[in-house]
């Protein structure tokens, strides 16, 4: 038998294979972590963007999600209770009124949240030196303006 048939401990091939294996494992780990970071970061960004859009939209939309929800309820009630056209129309009218009320509650919540933010800012300003109040107000507006809670018009208040 020749020595080439049986590798010896001084043979460099196993060391090269081990190095390549570690490189592959490290690369796979890096790719996994990048995917994880992108997935979590992207999801958080999308959720924050959606919430911000909902909070800054202060008008009653013609076709809000609550309208579609009430429409589905009306269709389902009509089908399950076997209502005639007149009864279905009356039920849909009542559900439409409920949708309007729910939209108004949402607007009221945004308005009240804005008032709470303004009041909180005023109370905090009482404890801040006069020369730092303008900076505090600017920082508060920069942080809360994207959420529709404070704006540049509040700078003068």
C-alpha positions as CSV (number, residue, x, y, z in Angstrom):
1,X,0.0,0.0,0.0
2,X,1.1,3.5,-0.8
3,X,1.0,6.3,1.5
4,X,-1.4,8.2,-0.8
5,X,-4.1,5.6,-0.1
6,X,-4.2,6.5,3.6
7,X,-4.1,10.2,4.5
8,X,-1.8,11.1,7.3
9,X,-2.2,13.8,9.9
10,X,0.1,16.1,8.0
11,X,-2.2,16.0,4.9
12,X,-3.5,19.5,4.3
13,X,-6.8,18.5,2.7
14,X,-8.9,18.0,5.9
15,X,-7.7,21.5,7.1
16,X,-8.8,23.1,3.9
17,X,-12.2,21.4,4.0
18,X,-12.7,22.5,7.6
19,X,-11.8,26.1,6.7
20,X,-14.3,26.0,3.8
21,X,-17.0,24.5,6.1
22,X,-16.5,27.3,8.6
23,X,-16.7,30.0,5.9
24,X,-19.9,28.5,4.6
25,X,-21.4,28.3,8.1
26,X,-20.4,32.0,8.8
27,X,-21.9,33.1,5.5
28,X,-25.1,31.2,6.1
29,X,-25.4,32.8,9.6
30,X,-24.8,36.3,8.2
31,X,-27.5,35.8,5.5
32,X,-29.9,34.5,8.2
33,X,-29.3,37.5,10.4
34,X,-29.7,39.9,7.6
35,X,-33.0,38.3,6.7
36,X,-34.1,38.4,10.3
37,X,-33.2,42.1,10.7
38,X,-34.9,43.0,7.4
39,X,-38.0,41.1,8.3
40,X,-38.4,42.5,11.8
41,X,-37.4,46.0,10.8
42,X,-39.6,46.0,7.7
43,X,-42.6,44.8,9.7
44,X,-42.1,47.4,12.4
45,X,-41.7,50.1,9.8
46,X,-44.9,49.1,8.1
47,X,-46.9,48.9,11.3
48,X,-45.7,52.3,12.4
49,X,-46.5,53.8,9.0
50,X,-50.0,52.3,9.1
51,X,-50.7,53.6,12.6
52,X,-49.3,57.0,11.8
53,X,-51.5,57.3,8.7
54,X,-54.6,56.3,10.7
55,X,-53.8,58.9,13.4
56,X,-53.1,61.7,11.0
57,X,-56.2,61.2,8.9
58,X,-58.7,63.4,10.7
59,X,-61.4,63.6,8.1
60,X,-64.3,61.2,7.8
61,X,-63.5,59.2,4.7
62,X,-66.3,58.4,2.2
63,X,-65.3,54.7,2.3
64,X,-63.6,53.8,5.5
65,X,-63.0,50.2,6.7
66,X,-65.9,50.5,9.1
67,X,-68.2,51.0,6.1
68,X,-67.1,47.7,4.5
69,X,-67.5,46.0,7.9
70,X,-71.1,47.3,8.3
71,X,-71.9,46.3,4.8
72,X,-70.8,42.8,5.5
73,X,-72.9,42.7,8.6
74,X,-75.9,43.9,6.7
75,X,-75.4,41.4,3.9
76,X,-75.0,38.5,6.4
77,X,-78.0,39.6,8.5
78,X,-80.2,39.9,5.4
79,X,-79.1,36.4,4.2
80,X,-79.3,34.6,7.5
81,X,-82.6,36.2,8.6
82,X,-84.1,36.0,5.1
83,X,-85.1,39.7,5.1
84,X,-87.1,41.2,2.2
85,X,-85.8,44.3,0.3
86,X,-87.5,46.8,2.5
87,X,-86.2,45.2,5.7
88,X,-82.7,44.9,4.2
89,X,-82.8,48.6,3.3
90,X,-83.9,49.5,6.8
91,X,-81.2,47.4,8.4
92,X,-78.5,48.9,6.1
93,X,-79.7,52.4,7.0
94,X,-79.3,51.6,10.7
95,X,-75.8,50.1,10.1
96,X,-74.9,53.2,8.0
97,X,-75.8,55.4,11.0
98,X,-73.7,53.2,13.3
99,X,-70.7,53.6,10.9
100,X,-71.1,57.4,11.0
101,X,-71.2,57.3,14.8
102,X,-68.1,55.1,15.0
103,X,-66.2,57.5,12.7
104,X,-67.1,60.4,14.9
105,X,-65.9,58.5,18.0
106,X,-62.6,57.9,16.2
107,X,-62.3,61.6,15.3
108,X,-63.1,62.5,18.9
109,X,-60.4,60.2,20.1
110,X,-57.8,61.9,17.8
111,X,-58.9,65.3,18.9
112,X,-58.8,64.4,22.6
113,X,-55.4,62.8,22.2
114,X,-54.1,66.0,20.6
115,X,-55.5,68.1,23.4
116,X,-53.8,65.8,26.0
117,X,-50.5,66.2,24.1
118,X,-50.8,70.0,24.2
119,X,-51.8,70.0,27.9
120,X,-48.9,67.7,28.7
121,X,-46.5,70.0,26.9
122,X,-47.8,73.0,28.7
123,X,-47.5,71.3,32.1
124,X,-43.9,70.2,31.4
125,X,-42.9,73.7,30.3
126,X,-43.7,75.0,33.7
127,X,-40.8,72.9,35.1
128,X,-38.3,73.9,32.3
129,X,-36.3,77.1,32.5
130,X,-37.6,79.9,30.2
131,X,-34.6,79.8,27.9
132,X,-35.1,76.0,27.2
133,X,-38.9,76.1,26.6
134,X,-38.6,77.0,22.9
135,X,-36.3,74.0,22.4
136,X,-38.6,71.7,24.3
137,X,-41.6,72.9,22.1
138,X,-39.6,72.4,18.9
139,X,-38.5,68.9,20.0
140,X,-42.1,68.0,20.9
141,X,-43.4,69.2,17.6
142,X,-40.7,67.3,15.7
143,X,-41.6,64.1,17.6
144,X,-45.4,64.4,17.6
145,X,-46.1,66.1,14.2
146,X,-45.8,62.9,12.2
147,X,-48.5,61.4,14.4
148,X,-50.8,64.4,13.9
149,X,-50.7,65.4,17.6
150,X,-48.8,68.7,17.3
151,X,-48.0,70.9,14.4
152,X,-46.2,74.2,13.5
153,X,-49.3,76.2,14.4
154,X,-48.9,75.0,18.0
155,X,-45.5,76.7,18.0
156,X,-47.1,80.1,18.8
157,X,-49.4,78.8,21.6
